[in-house]
Amino acid sequence: MTKTKKIITGLLIGLPLFIVTEGIRENRQLDVESIIITSNRVNDNPVKIAHISDLQFPRLRVSQTQLLNELEKEQPDVVFLTGDTIDRTESVETTEFFHFLTTLTSRYQTYVINGNHEETNPDYALWRQTIKASDAVYLENDVTNLTIKQTSFNLIGLSNRQTALPINQMHSIDPTIDTLILAHHPELFNHYIVSFNQPLAIFSGHAHGGQWRLPGTNGLLAPDQGFLPKLTSGLYIKNNSHLIVSRGLANSKFPLRLNNYPHLIFTTIKQA
């Protein structure tokens, strides 16, 4: 065998092995990101939000203990779960997600929305029933008042792929305070801006970081964004609205992430 053939053979064997090994390793790591946004409607006390997305039990490979330890260290004022809490194949009756949720709600004020995986799970009705019976606040095309450290927000939770509230709910939005939106789909950013008149922040997931994050890209492929997606990780700003995208904590049906550690975000909103 010539030297060139040996090199090619080595690459053909070694590269797939590296990708699989690295993908398995990365699924078990955790990247913690801190984001700061400002508003002239926030008082002197900053508000810290923990943003958790795409847990997709039973696909979660990050240690639950590690997640809870990071939350304990950061001490957020509130926790947002922005959809895909379970995989569409998961049994709602036996999933560990609700045990995890019980731990969260015993420590933090917690808000939950659904995503595409809950809606396509055969036990979706049972998932909704169980969430509503928990100590979390389930938002399903709803607006509620969130007051933390004497700062109030309109908190809106949108169901999977929804971009607006029913008319009667829209009248409940207080225009004198900032609006925060929980919405699973980041690719609908422009629709949220129009529907809610430049909300301060939208918290999303769904994109899984574009799966393989090669240099110079935001990932290779993301659901509903296709190849070379644009909105996959971290902070994006348009018309004074902030889109905050979690890369998610679990692997998707395609199980290998590259340069794309599971992602836990802490967003601090402070006075401008």
C-alpha positions as CSV (number, residue, x, y, z in Angstrom):
1,M,0.0,0.0,0.0
2,T,1.4,3.4,-0.9
3,K,1.9,6.2,1.6
4,T,-1.0,8.2,0.1
5,K,-3.4,5.2,0.3
6,K,-2.3,4.6,3.9
7,I,-3.1,8.3,4.8
8,I,-6.5,8.1,3.0
9,T,-7.4,4.8,4.7
10,G,-6.4,6.2,8.1
11,L,-8.6,9.2,7.6
12,L,-11.5,7.1,6.4
13,I,-11.3,5.0,9.6
14,G,-10.1,7.6,12.0
15,L,-12.3,10.6,11.2
16,P,-15.7,8.8,11.8
17,L,-14.3,7.3,15.0
18,F,-13.2,10.8,16.2
19,I,-16.6,12.3,15.3
20,V,-18.5,9.6,17.2
21,T,-16.2,9.7,20.2
22,E,-16.2,13.5,20.4
23,G,-20.0,13.7,19.9
24,I,-20.6,11.3,22.8
25,R,-18.2,13.3,25.0
26,E,-19.7,16.6,24.2
27,N,-23.3,15.5,25.0
28,R,-22.1,15.1,28.6
29,Q,-20.4,18.5,29.0
30,L,-22.1,21.7,30.0
31,D,-21.5,25.2,28.6
32,V,-22.7,28.0,30.9
33,E,-23.2,31.4,29.3
34,S,-24.0,34.7,30.9
35,I,-25.8,37.4,28.9
36,I,-26.6,41.0,30.1
37,I,-29.3,43.2,28.6
38,T,-30.4,46.6,29.8
39,S,-33.7,48.5,30.2
40,N,-34.6,51.9,31.5
41,R,-37.7,50.2,33.1
42,V,-35.7,48.1,35.5
43,N,-34.9,49.4,39.0
44,D,-31.5,49.3,40.7
45,N,-31.8,45.6,41.4
46,P,-30.8,43.4,38.4
47,V,-33.0,40.4,37.6
48,K,-31.3,37.1,36.8
49,I,-33.1,34.5,34.6
50,A,-32.0,30.9,34.2
51,H,-33.0,29.7,30.7
52,I,-33.3,25.9,30.2
53,S,-34.4,24.4,26.9
54,D,-34.6,21.1,25.1
55,L,-34.1,18.8,28.0
56,Q,-35.7,16.1,25.8
57,F,-35.8,13.4,28.5
58,P,-34.7,10.6,28.1
59,R,-32.0,12.0,25.7
60,L,-30.5,14.2,28.4
61,R,-26.8,13.2,29.0
62,V,-25.7,16.1,31.1
63,S,-25.8,15.2,34.8
64,Q,-28.9,16.6,36.6
65,T,-26.8,17.1,39.6
66,Q,-24.4,19.3,37.6
67,L,-27.4,21.3,36.3
68,L,-28.8,21.9,39.8
69,N,-25.4,22.8,41.1
70,E,-24.9,25.5,38.5
71,L,-28.3,26.9,39.3
72,E,-27.5,26.8,43.0
73,K,-24.2,28.7,42.3
74,E,-25.9,31.4,40.2
75,Q,-29.1,31.7,42.3
76,P,-31.4,32.9,39.6
77,D,-34.6,34.8,40.5
78,V,-36.7,32.8,38.1
79,V,-36.3,29.8,35.7
80,F,-37.7,29.6,32.2
81,L,-38.2,26.2,30.5
82,T,-38.7,27.0,26.8
83,G,-40.1,23.7,25.4
84,D,-39.1,20.2,24.5
85,T,-38.9,19.1,28.1
86,I,-39.4,15.5,26.9
87,D,-38.8,13.7,23.6
88,R,-41.8,12.8,21.5
89,T,-41.0,9.1,22.1
90,E,-40.8,9.4,25.9
91,S,-43.4,7.9,28.3
92,V,-45.1,10.7,30.2
93,E,-46.0,8.2,32.9
94,T,-42.4,7.1,33.7
95,T,-40.3,10.1,32.6
96,E,-37.7,11.5,35.0
97,F,-38.6,15.0,33.8
98,F,-41.3,15.6,36.4
99,H,-38.9,14.6,39.2
100,F,-36.5,17.2,37.9
101,L,-39.2,19.7,37.7
102,T,-40.3,19.1,41.3
103,T,-36.8,19.8,42.4
104,L,-36.7,23.0,40.3
105,T,-40.0,24.3,41.6
106,S,-39.0,23.6,45.2
107,R,-36.1,26.1,44.8
108,Y,-37.1,28.6,42.1
109,Q,-40.1,30.2,40.6
110,T,-40.5,28.2,37.4
111,Y,-42.4,28.9,34.1
112,V,-42.9,26.3,31.3
113,I,-44.0,26.3,27.7
114,N,-44.4,23.5,25.3
115,G,-42.4,22.7,22.1
116,N,-42.8,20.5,19.1
117,H,-41.8,17.3,21.0
118,E,-44.5,17.7,23.6
119,E,-47.2,18.4,21.0
120,T,-46.2,15.3,18.9
121,N,-45.9,13.0,21.9
122,P,-48.9,10.5,22.0
123,D,-49.3,11.4,25.7
124,Y,-49.4,15.1,25.2
125,A,-52.7,15.5,27.0
126,L,-51.3,13.7,30.1
127,W,-48.1,15.9,29.9
128,R,-50.3,19.0,30.0
129,Q,-52.4,17.7,32.8
130,T,-49.3,16.8,34.9
131,I,-47.6,20.2,34.2
132,K,-50.7,22.0,35.3
133,A,-50.9,20.0,38.5
134,S,-47.3,20.8,39.3
135,D,-45.9,23.9,41.1
136,A,-44.6,25.3,37.8
137,V,-46.6,28.0,36.0
138,Y,-47.6,26.6,32.6
139,L,-48.1,29.3,29.9
140,E,-50.1,28.3,26.9
141,N,-50.8,31.4,24.8
142,D,-51.1,33.3,28.0
143,V,-49.8,36.6,29.5
144,T,-49.1,37.0,33.2
145,N,-47.5,39.6,35.4
146,L,-44.0,38.7,36.7
147,T,-42.7,40.9,39.4
148,I,-39.2,40.4,40.7
149,K,-37.3,42.8,43.1
150,Q,-40.0,45.5,42.5
151,T,-39.6,45.3,38.7
152,S,-42.6,44.1,36.8
153,F,-42.8,42.4,33.4
154,N,-45.4,41.2,31.0
155,L,-44.5,37.5,30.8
156,I,-45.9,35.8,27.7
157,G,-45.8,32.1,27.0
158,L,-46.5,30.9,23.4
159,S,-47.4,27.4,22.4
160,N,-45.4,25.6,19.7
161,R,-45.2,27.8,16.5
162,Q,-47.6,30.4,17.8
163,T,-46.5,34.0,17.2
164,A,-49.4,36.0,18.8
165,L,-51.9,35.9,21.6
166,P,-55.7,35.7,21.2
167,I,-57.2,39.2,21.0
168,N,-58.6,39.1,24.5
169,Q,-55.2,38.2,25.9
170,M,-53.4,41.0,23.9
171,H,-55.5,43.5,25.9
172,S,-53.9,42.3,29.1
173,I,-50.4,43.4,28.1
174,D,-49.3,46.5,30.1
175,P,-47.6,48.9,27.7
176,T,-45.8,50.7,30.5
177,I,-43.6,47.7,31.5
178,D,-41.2,45.5,29.6
179,T,-42.4,42.3,27.8
180,L,-40.6,39.0,28.0
181,I,-41.7,36.1,25.7
182,L,-41.1,32.4,26.0
183,A,-41.4,30.9,22.5
184,H,-39.8,27.7,21.4
185,H,-39.0,28.7,17.8
186,P,-36.2,31.3,17.2
187,E,-36.7,31.4,13.5
188,L,-40.0,33.3,14.1
189,F,-38.1,36.2,15.7
190,N,-39.4,38.8,13.3
191,H,-43.0,37.7,13.9
192,Y,-42.6,38.1,17.6
193,I,-41.2,41.6,17.2
194,V,-44.2,42.7,15.0
195,S,-46.9,41.0,17.1
196,F,-45.6,42.4,20.5
197,N,-44.3,45.7,19.4
198,Q,-40.6,45.2,20.1
199,P,-40.6,43.1,23.2
200,L,-37.5,43.4,25.4
201,A,-36.5,39.7,25.2
202,I,-37.6,36.5,23.6
203,F,-36.3,33.2,25.0
204,S,-36.1,30.3,22.6
205,G,-34.5,26.9,21.9
206,H,-35.3,24.3,19.2
207,A,-32.2,24.9,17.0
208,H,-29.8,22.6,18.9
209,G,-27.0,25.0,18.1
210,G,-27.1,23.9,14.4
211,Q,-25.7,20.5,15.5
212,W,-22.2,20.7,14.1
213,R,-20.7,24.2,14.7
214,L,-17.8,24.4,12.3
215,P,-15.7,27.6,12.2
216,G,-17.4,30.5,10.6
217,T,-20.8,29.1,10.9
218,N,-23.8,29.1,13.3
219,G,-24.0,25.3,12.7
220,L,-24.7,23.2,9.7
221,L,-28.4,22.3,10.2
222,A,-31.2,23.3,12.4
223,P,-34.9,22.4,12.6
224,D,-37.1,24.8,10.5
225,Q,-34.0,26.8,9.5
226,G,-32.4,24.2,7.2
227,F,-28.7,24.3,6.2
228,L,-26.4,27.0,7.5
229,P,-29.0,28.4,10.0
230,K,-28.6,31.9,11.4
231,L,-30.3,31.9,14.8
232,T,-28.9,29.0,16.8
233,S,-27.0,30.2,19.9
234,G,-26.8,33.1,22.3
235,L,-27.9,36.7,21.8
236,Y,-29.3,38.4,18.7
237,I,-30.6,42.0,18.6
238,K,-33.0,43.6,16.2
239,N,-35.1,46.8,16.7
240,N,-34.2,46.9,20.4
241,S,-35.6,43.4,20.9
242,H,-33.2,40.7,22.2
243,L,-33.5,37.1,21.1
244,I,-31.8,34.7,23.4
245,V,-31.4,31.2,21.9
246,S,-30.3,28.2,24.0
247,R,-28.5,25.4,22.1
248,G,-30.4,23.0,24.3
249,L,-29.3,20.5,26.9
250,A,-30.0,17.2,25.3
251,N,-29.0,15.7,21.9
252,S,-31.7,15.6,19.2
253,K,-32.7,12.5,17.3
254,F,-29.3,12.9,15.5
255,P,-27.2,12.2,18.6
256,L,-23.8,13.8,17.8
257,R,-22.9,17.4,18.6
258,L,-19.6,18.9,17.5
259,N,-18.2,22.1,18.9
260,N,-21.6,22.5,20.5
261,Y,-21.8,21.7,24.2
262,P,-25.2,21.5,25.9
263,H,-26.1,25.1,26.9
264,L,-27.4,26.7,30.1
265,I,-27.9,30.5,29.9
266,F,-28.2,33.0,32.7
267,T,-29.6,36.3,31.5
268,T,-29.3,39.4,33.7
269,I,-31.6,42.3,33.0
270,K,-30.2,45.5,34.6
271,Q,-30.9,49.2,34.5
272,A,-29.7,51.0,31.4
